[in-house]
Amino acid sequence: MTISSALSAGVAGLNANATRLASISDNIANSGTYGYKRASTDFESMVITQAAGAGTYSAGGVRASTTRLIDERGALVSTSNALDLAVSGRGMLPVSATAGLGTDLAGTNLMMTTTGSFRPDANGVLRTQSGLVLLGWPANADGTIPVLPRDTIAGLTPVVINSNQQAGDPTTEMKLGVNLPATQTTAGAAGTTLPLSIEYFGNLGTSETLDVTFTPTVPATGSSNEWKMEIRDSAQGGALVGEYTIVFDDSRGNGGTIASVTTVSGGAYNAADGTLALTVAGGPLTMTIGKVGDPNGLTQLSDSFAPTSITKNGSPVGNLMEVEVDENGYLTASYDTGFTRRLYQIPLVDTPNLNGLIALNNQTYQISPNSGSFFLWDAGDGPTGAVVGYSREGSTTDVAAELTNLIQTQRAYSSNAKVIQTVDEMLQETTNIKR
C-alpha cells in the first residue's frame, strides 16, 4: 500500500535529518578547532514509481550523503611561535603519528594536515601536543637538498632540532678590495713591502689569517705599475699558498685598474671572473681580486695604501638562537654569530581529489582509492601554495550558517515526525474499518 511507503519515507526523512543534525553539531563543536574542515550533508531522493500517469504513487524516501570539504581553506590566524605552520593555498604538511616513528619511514602510512603547532620534545623532534611529528627532507652539509623520490615517503625523516647544538661556517669565498699607492712603483721609490692580514674561519670554527704582502717593482727610470702579491696561510705555519705578479693599467680610460695577473705559484687566476683559486688548510678558498679593467677589485691610484673593501663568508662557532620555516618550506637555523644554516625542506603533499582523503583524528588525513596517489611538491611549485610560519589555519565552520541549517533541520525533522504520526492515525482508521 502507498500508505506504508509514506511511513517508510517518513522514517527515511528522520534518519536523513538526524545525519544532517550530526554533521551540523560536529561543525559547531569544532568552530574553534584549528585546521578543522566542515562536513556537508546532502540529500538524494529515491524513486520507486517511475511510470508516467500511474494511478498510484509509492514514496521512495530520501538518502543522506555526507562529505568532508577538505579542499576548503580557513582563514590564517597569526601567532607568536615560529613553528606554528599553516599552508596558504593547496597542499598539506606531511606528518606521522608518534607510534609510527622509526629510523625508516618507508613502511609507515603517510598522514597529512594543513596546520600544526610544532615544538621540539625532549629529543628535539618537532611534534604537536597530540603527537603528530613533522616530516621533511634533511639538507646536505652545504644546505642543498638531495634529489629524492616524490611519490614515496622513503626520503622523509622526522624533523629534529637540537636547541643545544653549535655550528660554524668555514670561509669559502673572500673579496679583496685594496688600493695600492702608484707612487711606490716609480723610479727612486723606497720599494717598501705593504702588509695586510685578513681573518678567515676554518672547518672547525677556528680563527685563522691570510697574510698578504704587496711588494712594488721599482724601475731604474719611469714607472713599472707592477706589484708582487704573496699570500701565506697561518693555519699551515705561514706557508705560501699563492704568489702573483700584478700589472696595473696607466691609460686615461682604465687608469688604476688591473691590466694583467701572472701566476707565479699557487692557485690559478681566472680572468673571466677575477678570482684566485687558493687552497688553505681547510680546503679550497676563492679570493676575488677583480677582473681586468674592474675598478672594484685591486686598484693602483694616488699615493695611499688603503683596504677599501674586504668581505668574506663564514663565521666562528655559534649557539642556536632560533629556527624558522620560509614560504618555500626551508627550515633554517640562525646562530648568535649571525650564521644561518638550512636544515630541512618541508614538502607539501597533494592528491588529485582532496575530498576523497580519509579523515582521521586531530585534523589529519590519509590516502584512499578515491583521493588518488600523492605527490610531494616543493612549496610554491605546481598546484601547491606556500608554507606560512607564525600562523595557524582556522576552522572552516561558519557558525551563523550552521545555526540556520540547524533550524531548517529541526523543522524538517519535526515535519517528518508529523508524517509518521499522520500515517499512524490513518492506519488506525483502516484498522477500525475492519472492526
BELMOGI-V378009 format. One record per backbone hydrogen bond with DSSP energy under -1.0 kcal/mol. CO is the residue of the C=O (numbers start at 1). NH is the residue of the N-H. Records with the same first field share a line. If there is no record, write none. Layout:
# BELMOGI-V378009
CO = NH, NH
This chain:
# BELMOGI-V378009
1 = 5
2 = 6
3 = 7
4 = 8
5 = 9
6 = 10
7 = 11
8 = 12
9 = 13
10 = 14
11 = 15
12 = 16
13 = 17
14 = 18
15 = 19
16 = 20
17 = 21
18 = 22
19 = 23
20 = 24
21 = 25
22 = 26
23 = 27
24 = 28
25 = 29
26 = 30
28 = 31
30 = 33
33 = 36
36 = 396
38 = 69
40 = 67
42 = 65
44 = 63
51 = 54
61 = 46
63 = 44
65 = 42
67 = 40
68 = 70
69 = 72
75 = 394
77 = 392
81 = 84
83 = 118
84 = 391
85 = 116
86 = 388
88 = 386
90 = 385
92 = 349
93 = 113
94 = 135
95 = 111
96 = 133
97 = 100
98 = 101
105 = 108
111 = 95
112 = 365
113 = 93
114 = 87
116 = 85
119 = 127
121 = 124
124 = 161
125 = 121
126 = 134
127 = 119
128 = 131
132 = 128
133 = 96
134 = 159
136 = 157
137 = 345
140 = 143
144 = 140
150 = 376
153 = 156
157 = 136
159 = 126
162 = 165
165 = 320
167 = 318
169 = 315
172 = 286
173 = 313
174 = 288
175 = 311
177 = 308, 309
178 = 299
179 = 306
181 = 184
182 = 185
183 = 186
185 = 224
186 = 189
194 = 214
196 = 212
198 = 210
200 = 208
201 = 171
202 = 205
206 = 202
208 = 200
209 = 234
210 = 198
211 = 232
212 = 196
213 = 230
214 = 194
215 = 228
222 = 187
225 = 248
226 = 217
227 = 246
228 = 215
229 = 244
230 = 213
231 = 241, 242
232 = 211
233 = 236, 238
234 = 237
239 = 233
241 = 267
242 = 231
243 = 264, 265
244 = 229
245 = 262
246 = 227
247 = 259, 260
249 = 256
254 = 257
256 = 300
257 = 249
258 = 293
260 = 247
262 = 245
265 = 243
268 = 277
270 = 274, 275
274 = 289, 290
275 = 270
276 = 278, 287
278 = 285
280 = 283
283 = 280
285 = 278
286 = 174
287 = 276
288 = 176
289 = 298
291 = 294
299 = 180
302 = 182, 183
306 = 179
309 = 177
311 = 175
315 = 169
318 = 167
319 = 336
322 = 334
324 = 332
326 = 329
327 = 387
329 = 346
330 = 326
331 = 343, 344
332 = 324
333 = 341
334 = 321, 322
335 = 338
339 = 335
341 = 333
343 = 139
344 = 331
345 = 137
348 = 377
349 = 92
350 = 375
353 = 356
354 = 357
358 = 366
364 = 360
365 = 112
366 = 358
368 = 372
371 = 353
375 = 350
377 = 348
378 = 381
381 = 384
385 = 380
386 = 88
388 = 86
390 = 79
392 = 77
393 = 35
398 = 402
399 = 403
400 = 404
401 = 405
402 = 406
403 = 407
404 = 408
405 = 409
406 = 410
407 = 411
408 = 412
409 = 413
410 = 414
411 = 415
412 = 416
413 = 417
414 = 418
415 = 419
416 = 420
417 = 421
418 = 422
419 = 423
420 = 424
421 = 425
422 = 426
423 = 427
424 = 428
425 = 429
426 = 430
427 = 431
428 = 432
429 = 433
430 = 434
431 = 435
